[in-house]
Amino acid sequence: MLARRTVVWRLAAAAGTRCRAHSSTRLSVDASLAVMGLSHGASPTEVKLRFYELAKLTHPDAVRDAPPTAGQPTFVEVLSAFEVLVAEEAAAAAEEEV
């Protein structure tokens, strides 16, 4: 378990952010869409599929030996963007129910 936490902290440090549990700043929806490479009209299914694609490309276990490419988002950024977009979709769904 300690090794997993160490990896998360190192990824967060490399991305210039803090761990998700300790971060007080969140990406905006526009920034999240830019990280994911989506437009404003993206459906929840498109967001989920794009997250899976980017996670496969950027996850530390998948790219263990490959150096990061400049301009490509890190896994921490992709995960943070996905969380913001999912939270936004949940808020919109809850608003429609009322």
PLY file of the C-alpha trace (Angstrom):
ply
format ascii 1.0
element vertex 98
property float x
property float y
property float z
element edge 97
property int vertex1
property int vertex2
end_header
0.00 0.00 0.00
2.84 2.37 0.76
4.26 1.91 -2.72
0.97 2.94 -4.34
0.80 6.12 -2.25
4.38 6.95 -3.16
3.58 6.60 -6.86
0.55 8.89 -6.52
2.63 11.53 -4.74
5.39 11.32 -7.33
2.90 11.65 -10.19
1.28 14.63 -8.53
4.65 16.25 -7.93
5.67 15.68 -11.54
2.43 17.27 -12.75
2.95 20.25 -10.48
-0.22 19.53 -8.54
-1.05 18.03 -5.21
-2.68 14.70 -4.56
-6.41 14.65 -5.31
-7.27 14.15 -1.64
-5.15 17.16 -0.62
-5.87 19.53 -3.46
-7.98 22.60 -2.93
-7.90 23.71 -6.56
-9.88 22.06 -9.33
-9.80 22.47 -13.05
-12.57 24.46 -14.64
-14.94 22.73 -17.04
-13.31 24.49 -20.00
-9.83 23.41 -18.90
-11.10 19.87 -18.33
-12.56 19.70 -21.82
-9.27 20.99 -23.25
-7.25 18.34 -21.38
-9.59 15.62 -22.60
-9.70 17.02 -26.14
-13.50 17.31 -26.19
-15.98 20.01 -27.17
-18.76 21.49 -25.02
-21.39 19.28 -26.60
-19.72 16.01 -25.59
-22.06 13.36 -24.21
-21.32 11.44 -20.98
-20.52 8.38 -23.10
-17.98 10.35 -25.15
-16.36 11.66 -21.96
-16.07 8.16 -20.53
-14.65 6.67 -23.74
-12.13 9.50 -24.10
-11.05 9.02 -20.48
-10.43 5.31 -21.10
-8.39 6.12 -24.23
-6.26 8.73 -22.46
-5.85 6.59 -19.36
-4.43 3.76 -21.46
-1.96 6.17 -23.05
-0.87 8.00 -19.89
-1.21 5.55 -17.00
2.17 5.04 -15.29
1.89 1.25 -15.45
1.30 1.39 -19.21
4.13 3.83 -20.04
6.70 2.71 -17.52
9.72 3.03 -19.84
8.53 5.74 -22.22
9.40 9.35 -21.35
6.49 11.82 -21.25
5.89 13.75 -24.45
5.80 17.53 -24.24
2.28 18.90 -24.52
0.65 15.57 -23.71
-1.45 15.51 -20.52
-0.29 13.39 -17.60
-2.46 10.73 -15.98
-3.06 12.98 -12.98
-4.37 15.76 -15.25
-6.57 13.33 -17.19
-8.02 11.89 -13.98
-8.67 15.34 -12.53
-10.36 16.50 -15.74
-12.55 13.39 -15.82
-13.62 13.91 -12.19
-14.60 17.52 -12.91
-16.64 16.54 -15.97
-18.39 13.68 -14.15
-19.25 15.98 -11.24
-20.61 18.55 -13.68
-22.79 15.91 -15.36
-24.09 14.72 -11.97
-24.95 18.28 -10.97
-26.80 18.83 -14.25
-28.72 15.57 -13.80
-29.68 16.50 -10.24
-30.81 19.93 -11.39
-33.06 18.38 -14.04
-34.74 16.16 -11.41
-35.81 19.16 -9.36
0 1
1 2
2 3
3 4
4 5
5 6
6 7
7 8
8 9
9 10
10 11
11 12
12 13
13 14
14 15
15 16
16 17
17 18
18 19
19 20
20 21
21 22
22 23
23 24
24 25
25 26
26 27
27 28
28 29
29 30
30 31
31 32
32 33
33 34
34 35
35 36
36 37
37 38
38 39
39 40
40 41
41 42
42 43
43 44
44 45
45 46
46 47
47 48
48 49
49 50
50 51
51 52
52 53
53 54
54 55
55 56
56 57
57 58
58 59
59 60
60 61
61 62
62 63
63 64
64 65
65 66
66 67
67 68
68 69
69 70
70 71
71 72
72 73
73 74
74 75
75 76
76 77
77 78
78 79
79 80
80 81
81 82
82 83
83 84
84 85
85 86
86 87
87 88
88 89
89 90
90 91
91 92
92 93
93 94
94 95
95 96
96 97
